[in-house]
Amino acid sequence: MNIETLDQHLRIPLIASPMFLVSGTDLVVECCKNNIVGSFPSVNQRTTASFEEWVQTIKTELAAYNETSDTPAAPYGVNLVVHKTNPRWREDLAVCVKQEVPLIITSLGAATEVVEAVHSYGGLVFHDVTNPYHARKAAAAGVDGIIAVCGGAGGHSGATNPFALVGEIRAFFDGTLILGGALSSGRDIAAALQMGADYAYMGTRFINVQESMAPQAYQDMIVEADSTQIFYTPSVTGVPANFLKPSLIAAGYDLEQLKAPAKVNYGEKLKPPKEGSKTWVDTWSAGHGCGVINDIPKVADLVDRMAEEFKMAIETTFSKANKYIQ
């Protein structure tokens, strides 16, 4: 698969980002059926064998859909955490090669080994970064696309303004660029393209769909939250990430202590103080975009809405700009 083939299968230039304990087969399949890229982390399944079962399920369901649909489904993607904290990533990569997963999204390590393996069967590799330094390393590793994870993104997130990060990466990288960070609507997708990105990368918005694996209480918290309820800290996971304040408090964390955490080595994490609480399971992540999320629709309805918003945003921008470019 190449970028042109990917474009041919998309209704709007959007990737639903892989979210730990949230993205499952139902979410991925529904995204792809509605012609946006659906993706999930391989570690959402506890073993490599069960991860492969998920891949096979997605392939089977999409193949069956394509037999009866006039519009073929979009490709799906798998996220591999390429880091020593994930000792099974090479085993999961072997599954991806065997099953010829169309798109691999790598995190925490841009490995030439992954690029060569995925390119061997014609797949694409996108790598997520939070700063220009890691973007340069990804480009040197030969990735097909760089995902700029900017300030305000859910999960493991950067802190850089998207205008700055996109501009800096574009100065040395002319490949596919994907923008993530507080994007929640079709208007945001249009804005990403105007800034110089090729695709939008959207996570938090897809926590709150009916096909996600997020528990109801998690989705309700997002509906009730605004951007001031998002807390950025490296202490919970060992890597800077955004979390919903109410979930941190419920897990027993002292937010004042998290504001000035003790030095944490990369990959180390602090256990939730409340007995029985677990990171990610009870401490819930979200991005700044939660402030405009007030519902829990089906994927199909959400994509319909965003496609219309995208179209209207492009038309409005052209109308406003036209008087300046004649």
Secondary structure as the mmCIF struct_conf table of DSSP 4:
data_model
#
loop_
_struct_conf.conf_type_id
_struct_conf.id
_struct_conf.beg_label_comp_id
_struct_conf.beg_label_asym_id
_struct_conf.beg_label_seq_id
_struct_conf.end_label_comp_id
_struct_conf.end_label_asym_id
_struct_conf.end_label_seq_id
HELX_RH_AL_P HELX_RH_AL_P1 ILE A 3 GLN A 8
TURN_TY1_P TURN_TY1_P1 HIS A 9 HIS A 9
BEND BEND1 ARG A 11 PRO A 13
STRN STRN1 LEU A 14 ALA A 16
TURN_TY1_P TURN_TY1_P2 PHE A 20 VAL A 22
HELX_RH_AL_P HELX_RH_AL_P2 THR A 25 LYS A 33
TURN_TY1_P TURN_TY1_P3 ASN A 34 ASN A 35
BEND BEND2 ILE A 36 ILE A 36
STRN STRN2 VAL A 37 PRO A 41
HELX_RH_3T_P HELX_RH_3T_P1 SER A 42 ASN A 44
BEND BEND3 GLN A 45 THR A 47
HELX_RH_AL_P HELX_RH_AL_P3 THR A 48 THR A 68
BEND BEND4 ASP A 70 THR A 71
HELX_LH_PP_P HELX_LH_PP_P1 PRO A 72 PRO A 75
STRN STRN3 TYR A 76 VAL A 81
BEND BEND5 HIS A 83 HIS A 83
TURN_TY1_P TURN_TY1_P4 LYS A 84 THR A 85
TURN_TY1_P TURN_TY1_P5 PRO A 87 ARG A 88
HELX_RH_AL_P HELX_RH_AL_P4 TRP A 89 GLN A 99
TURN_TY1_P TURN_TY1_P6 GLU A 100 GLU A 100
BEND BEND6 PRO A 102 PRO A 102
STRN STRN4 LEU A 103 SER A 107
BEND BEND7 LEU A 108 LEU A 108
HELX_RH_AL_P HELX_RH_AL_P5 THR A 112 HIS A 119
TURN_TY1_P TURN_TY1_P7 SER A 120 GLY A 122
STRN STRN5 LEU A 124 VAL A 129
BEND BEND8 THR A 130 ASN A 131
HELX_RH_AL_P HELX_RH_AL_P6 PRO A 132 ALA A 141
TURN_TY1_P TURN_TY1_P8 GLY A 142 GLY A 142
BEND BEND9 ASP A 144 ASP A 144
STRN STRN6 GLY A 145 VAL A 149
TURN_TY1_P TURN_TY1_P9 GLY A 151 GLY A 152
BEND BEND10 GLY A 154 GLY A 154
STRN STRN7 GLY A 155 HIS A 156
BEND BEND11 THR A 160 THR A 160
HELX_RH_AL_P HELX_RH_AL_P7 PRO A 162 ARG A 170
TURN_TY1_P TURN_TY1_P10 ALA A 171 PHE A 172
BEND BEND12 GLY A 175 GLY A 175
STRN STRN8 THR A 176 GLY A 180
BEND BEND13 GLY A 181 ALA A 182
BEND BEND14 SER A 185 SER A 185
HELX_RH_AL_P HELX_RH_AL_P8 GLY A 186 MET A 195
TURN_TY1_P TURN_TY1_P11 GLY A 196 GLY A 196
BEND BEND15 ASP A 198 ASP A 198
STRN STRN9 TYR A 199 MET A 202
HELX_RH_AL_P HELX_RH_AL_P9 THR A 204 ILE A 207
BEND BEND16 ASN A 208 VAL A 209
TURN_TY1_P TURN_TY1_P12 GLN A 210 GLU A 211
BEND BEND17 SER A 212 SER A 212
HELX_RH_AL_P HELX_RH_AL_P10 GLN A 216 GLU A 224
HELX_RH_3T_P HELX_RH_3T_P2 SER A 227 GLN A 229
STRN STRN10 ILE A 230 THR A 233
BEND BEND18 PRO A 234 PRO A 234
TURN_TY1_P TURN_TY1_P13 SER A 235 THR A 237
BEND BEND19 GLY A 238 VAL A 239
STRN STRN11 ALA A 241 LEU A 244
HELX_RH_AL_P HELX_RH_AL_P11 LYS A 245 ALA A 250
TURN_TY1_P TURN_TY1_P14 ALA A 251 GLY A 252
HELX_RH_AL_P HELX_RH_AL_P12 LEU A 255 LYS A 259
BEND BEND20 ALA A 260 ALA A 260
HELX_LH_PP_P HELX_LH_PP_P2 PRO A 261 LYS A 263
TURN_TY1_P TURN_TY1_P15 TYR A 266 GLY A 267
HELX_LH_PP_P HELX_LH_PP_P3 LEU A 270 PRO A 272
BEND BEND21 PRO A 273 LYS A 274
TURN_TY1_P TURN_TY1_P16 GLU A 275 GLY A 276
STRN STRN12 THR A 279 THR A 279
TURN_TY1_P TURN_TY1_P17 TRP A 280 ASP A 282
STRN STRN13 THR A 283 THR A 283
STRN STRN14 SER A 285 SER A 285
HELX_RH_3T_P HELX_RH_3T_P3 HIS A 288 VAL A 292
HELX_RH_AL_P HELX_RH_AL_P13 VAL A 299 ILE A 325
#
